Amino acid sequence: MLPPPVTIPIAFVHGMVSGILARGEPCDDLLQGAGIAPALLQQAGARVTADQYVALFRQLIEHLDDEAIGFLSRPLKRGSFALMARSALGATTLEVAQRRVASAFRLLQDDVLLEPLRDGGLAGLALRLTDPATPRQVFLHELLLRIFWRLLAWLAGGQLPVARFDFAFESPAYAAGYGKVFPAELRFGQPQSALWFDAALLQQPVRRDETALRAFMADAHANVIVPRRTDVVSTRVRSHLQAAQPAWPDLAATADALHMAASTLQRRLAVDGTSFQSLKDELRRDLAIVRLHTSTASLSALADELGFADSTAFQRAFKKWTGSAPGAYRRGRP
């Protein structure tokens, strides 16, 4: 069975193209090449599929020959990320690997230093701008924190639980979407952007070789920028709902399938900051966006697939979820 789909808030698309727009270049062709209707940028509640988001990232990199997609004064030529990852191969521990990555990054550009930090039992990796007068470009901080977190996690064996993310800017209007991108405590308005994790993990051995690097780089763009769900119970609920289609079981049936009481499931979802109905609606929203982008199924057929009484009910819900009519997504297909 395919994993539950992931969709991305349009605010992160705005961020991704803000570097090229700041250079005075248009981005409509790049958006359309990724299957994203430029008009969706005007809809605050719009979302795109993970595939569209990754396709836009790749197009920007190829168009600019810059893995920092226009945010740094000196481009990170294609292959820079692989070079940083390769520099850490053979490191005895994650701490040594982190130092090697920081050194390689410093050689490749002039604007940002990676600075290892310690705070009691936590180890940190901070972004320090070499010119404090440089405007704080929010997406650059978001992108680099994701890149270096995912790289360190890969070097550590695939997992690197983060205790806290610091951001050197105030909480943005779309901060509600940060939870899935940065799944940890969030602190805004900090002196510098940083990620923090258990300092004991610095002694984790690095057991990666060239073969593992090639496999990682084969899907590096998605590995870096697509959110990964870490809330285990929520993920199990979404997976069960997707597998049960088109039945769309209720809370009691889902709890029974997961071998727990309905009240227990409700309580554990509340700890994840969500609810059964919210997860159901998020899954239906994400499936609808993906299906509108990848299929020619009629709206009435989609309504039936997603458990709505009729096409009108589906369209009304979709407009509430995204701010746009379903047809706007379908017309955005290249």
N, C-alpha and C positions, 0 to 999 in steps of 0.2 A: 504494500500500500504506500502511496505517495505521502510524504509528510504534510501536515497542515500548511496551507500557503501563508506567506508573509507579505504584508503590504507596508508601504512607507509613507508617512505624512508628507504632504506637498512642501511643508516648511523645510524639510531636508533637501528637497530638490532645489528650492530657492537658494539654499546655502551652497549646494554643489556648483551651481552656475554663477554664483556671485563673483568668483574670481575672474572668470572670463568677461563678465559684464563690466567689472571694474576696469578692465583693459579697453573698454569701448567696443568690444566685439559682440555681434548678435549671437543668440543661441538658439533661435527657433529651428534651424535646420538640424542642429544636434539633438534637440528635444524630439523632433519628429522622427529622426533616424532611430531613436530609442523607443519609438511608439508612444511617446507622450504628447498629448495635444497641448500646444503652448497656452491655450485658453485656460487650462486647468490651473496655471500659476495664479490666476485671479480668484480662485475658489479656495478660501482658507481651510475648508474641511476636506479638500480633495486628497486622494492617495494614489500611489502608483504601485505596480507589482515589484517584487524584489528583482525580477528579471529585467524590468525596464530601468530600474535604478542602477543596477550593475552595468547594463548596456550604456547608459548615459555616462557613467564613470569611465568606462573603457573608451567611448568616443572622445571624451574630453582629453584623456591621456594621449590618444593617438593624434588628435587634431593639434594639440599643443606640444607634443613630444615632451610631456611633463607629468610625472607621477604626483606632483603637488598641485596639478590642474590650475596653475596661474596664480597661486597665492604667495609664492616666494619670489624674491628679486632675481634669483638665479634658478632656472628650471632644474627639477630633478629628472634628468633624462631617463627614458625607458630603460629598465634594468637596474635602476638604483635600489629599489626595494630588495630585489634578488641579491644584489651585492651586499647590502647590509645583513641580510639573513645568512649569506654564505660566510661573512666575516666571523660569525659566531660559531660555525661548525668547528668541532674539536675543542671547544671550551670545556673545562672540567666541571664548572658549576654555572648556574643561572647568573650569579653575580658577575663572573668573568664574561659571560656572554653579553650581559647588559652593558658592561664597559666597552666591549668591542663594537657593539651596535652604535653606542653613543659616539665613539671615535669615528666610525665610518660615516655617520650622519653629518658630523662636523666637517668632514672633508668635502662633502657633496654640496653644501649650501652655506650661506653666510648669515642667515636671519635668526635661527633658533638653535639653542644648545639643549641637549638632553642632560639633565642634572640628577644624579642619584641622590636620594635623601634618606634619612633615618629619623624616626620619631617613636621612641620607645620600642615596642614590639613590631612596629610597622616599617616596611621599606617603601620608598616612593621613587617615582621617576617623573621629574618635572620638566616642563617646557619653559625655557628662559629666553625671552627675546633679547637679541644682542643690542638692539636699539630701543630703549624704553619709550621713545617717542613714536614708534611704529604703531599705527592704529590696531587695536585688538580685533582681528578678523575672526569672528566666532566660529565659522565653519572650519577654518584652519586648525583651531584648537580641537574641535570635535574630531576632525579627520586624523590628526596626528596622535591623539590619545587612543583612538581606535586602532590605528596601524600598529603602534608600539605595544599596546596591550595584547592584540592578537598574535604579534610576532613573539613576544615573551611567553605567551601561553603555549604556542606551538613548540618553542624551544624547551619549555618545562614539561613537555609530554602531552600537551593538548588542553590542559586546564590550568588556569591561574585565577582563582577567585579573588576579586577585588573587594577590599573593605570599604573604600571611599574614592570618589572622584572629586577633585577640586577644579573649579573653573575661574579663570581670571576675567570674568565678566559677570554682570548681573543676570539673574534668571530671565531667559528669553520668554516671549509670549507663548512659545510652543513647548515650554518645559514639561508639560504633561506627557509629551511623547518621549522624554528622555529615559523613562524607566526601562523600556525594552532595549534601548541602545546602550545605556550605561547602567546595568543592573546592580546597583550598590547605593550606599548613602551618597547624596549629592550635596556639595557645598559651593554656592555661588559667591561672587564678589571676593575671591581669594587673591593673594598677591601673585600667584602663578598657577597655571593649570597643571594638574598632576594626577597620577593614579597611585593608590596605596594598596599594599598587600602584606600578608604575613611575612615578616623578615626571615623566618626560618626557611621559607621557600627559596631564598637566595642560594642556599646550599644544595638545592635540587640538582642532580647531575643532568647534563645535557647529552642525550643519546640520539642525535640526529646526524644523518649523513647526506651525501649528495643525492642519493636515490629518494630519500624522504623529502629533501628540498624540492626536487623536481615535481613530486606529487603535490606538495603544498602550493607551489607557484602555479600549477596548472589551473587552479581555481582561486588564486590569491585575491583577486578583486572582490569576489563574493565573501571569502573568508574574512576580509578586513572590514567591509562596510555593511554587510547584512546582519541585522540583529539576530542573536541566538537566544532562545528562551531558556532561562535557568530556573523558572518556577515550575518544579516538577509536577505538582498536582494539576496546575492549570494546563500544562502540556498534555498530561494524560487525558484530561477531560476533552480537550480539543481533538486529540487523536481518536478518542472513542466516538465523539460526535461525527467526525468525518467518516470513520469506518462504518457507522450505522446508517449512513445516508441510503435512501431518502427518508428513513423513519424519523429522524430527529427526536430521539428519546428525551423524556423530561428528566428533572432533577432526580427523582426517586429511582428511575430505571438506570440512570447513569451511575448513581451511587452504588446500586446493587451490582452493576457490572464491574465496578472498581473495588468491590468487596469492602464497603464501608457504609455506615448509616448516613442518611441524607443530611442529618444535622452535623455530622462530622465533616462531610464534604463541604457544606456551607461554611463551617468554621475555618477549615483549612484554606478554602479559596479566599476568605476574608483576610487571612494572614498574608496571602499573595497580593492583596489589594484589589481583588476583583470579585465577581459573583458568577453564578451559573448563567444567568440571563445575559450578562455582559459578554462572557466568553462565547455563548451561542451567537449573539449578534455580531461580534467581531469576526467569528469564523464565516458566518453568512456573508458579511460585507466583503471579506477578503476573497472568498470563493467567487462572489459575484464579479469583483473587479478582474480577477484572473480570467474568468469565463468570458466576460465582455471583451477582453483583450485577445483571447486565443480561440474563440469559437464564433459560429454564426447562429447559435441557438436563439430562438425567439425569446422575447421578454416573458411571454407566458410560460414557455418551457423552463426558463430560469426560475421563475416564480415557483413552479411546481418542484423543481430540484431543491430549492432552498426552503421549502416548507411553508410558503405563503398561500393564502386562500386564492389569490388571483394576481394578475399582472399589476393592477392598480395598487394593491397593498404592497407589492414588492417595490414598485417605483416610488411610492410614498416613503417607505423605509430607507431606500437607497438615497433619496434626496436628503433625508434627515441625517444619515450617516456621513455623507460626503459633501453636501451642499450643491451637488450637481445631479442632473438627470442621467439615467443609465446610457441614453443615447450619446451623451457628450463623450463618454469613454470609448464607445464603439466607433464614433466618428474620428477619434484620435488615432486609430490604427493606420500605419503607413500603407 
